[in-house]
């Protein structure tokens, strides 16, 4: 059953996975001596996992690809940018530091997307409370850098 609680639990798990992924990617990049090689390996594994799920679900959705607006495929570029960035930067900057800045960027970007209803998102204006939360997160990032 798909409920807000199920969605929240899945996204919580996805959030838990981000620093784990950063640490794993960083170590693989260090062990291989080439962050790009580590990212290519990880993308290959992700592709295999996606293809396995697609085989289970059925490939009929792929027939709709030609009709999809081309700008929507930039998400793949953003995934590559994130994985390559964290694989290269986390061993040098620290997993925690890297993820804190990722979180700060996510909060700012999400607030702007929701506020303006960009890319078809539901409009949710930025409130003083939301701005306060983003400011607290920014202060937290600043404090982690001072420690």
N, C-alpha and C positions, 0 to 999 in steps of 0.2 A: 504494500500500500504506500502510495506517495503522499506524504504529509509534510508540512513545514518542519516537523521534528526530524523526519527522516532526511530531508534535505540538509538541515542544520548538522546532523550527525555525519553525513557524508562529507560536507564541506569542512567540518572540524577535522576529520581524518585526512582530507586533502591538505589542510593547513599543517597538520602534524608532519605530513610527508615532505613539505617544502624544505625545512632545515635538514631533514634526513637526506633528501635528494642532494642538497647542496654539499653536505659533508661527504657523501658517497662519490659524487661527481668530482669534487675537489681532490679526494684521495686517489681516484682512478687517474685523473689528469697528472698528478704528481708521480704516481707509480709508472705511468707510461712515458712521462717526460714531455707530453704534448697534450694540452687541454683540448685541442681540436680533434685529435684522434679519439680521446675519451668521449667527447660529445658525439662524434660520428658513430661510435660503438653504441652509445646509449640511445641515439635516435634509431638505430637499426633494431634494437630490442623493443623500443616503443612501437615501431612500425609493425614488427611481428605480433606484438600483443594486440594492436589495433586490428590487424588483418584477421587474427583468430576470432576476435569479438565480432567483426564484420561477417565472417563466415557463419557464425552462430545466428546472428541477427538476420542475415540475408543481404546480399549486395544491391538490392533494388534502389536504395537511396543514392547510390553512385550514378544512377541514370539522370539524376537531377543536377549533377555538377555543372554541366554546360550552361544551365539557366541561372546559376548563382552569380550575384554581382562579384566582379573580380576583386574589388577592394576587401571583401570578406576573407580572402586567402592571406591577407597580411598577418592574420593571427599566427600562421605558421612561421613567418619571419620573426614575430615577437617571441614565440617559443624558442626558436633557435638563438635569438639574442640573449634571452634569459639563461638558457642552459650554457651557452658558451661563456657568458659573463661570469656566472657563478662558478663554473668549473675553473676559470682562470683566476678570478679575484679572491674567492673564499680562502684558498691556502695562504694568500699573501695578506689578507685583510682580516681574516677570521670569519667563521661561519656565522656567528652571532651578529657581527657587525654587518656583514653582507645582507643577511636576512632582515635585520632591523631597517636598513635603508630600502630594501624591497617592500617591506610592509608600509613604510612611510609613503613611498611612491604609489602603492596600491590604494592607500586611503585617500590621497590627494586626487588621483585619477578617478577612483570610484565616485568620489564626491562630485567632481566635475561632470562625469558622465551622467550621473543621476540628476544633478541640478538642471542640466540643459536637455536631458532626455536624448543624449547622443546615441547614435547607432541603434535606435529603436528601443532604448531603455525606458522604463517607466520613470516619469518625472517625479523627483523627490527633492524639493528645494533644500539647499544647505541652510540649516538653522544655526542659531548661536550655540546650541548644545553640540551639534555636529562639529562646528568649527573648534569648539573647546576640546573635543576629543582628539581632533587632528593636532591641535597645539600641544596637548599632553603627550601624544605619541612623538611629536617632534622633540619635545623636551626630554623624553625618555631616550631617544636616539642620541641627543647631545650628551646626556649624562653617561651613556654607555661608552661614548668616545673619550670621555674624560677619565674614566676609571683605569 
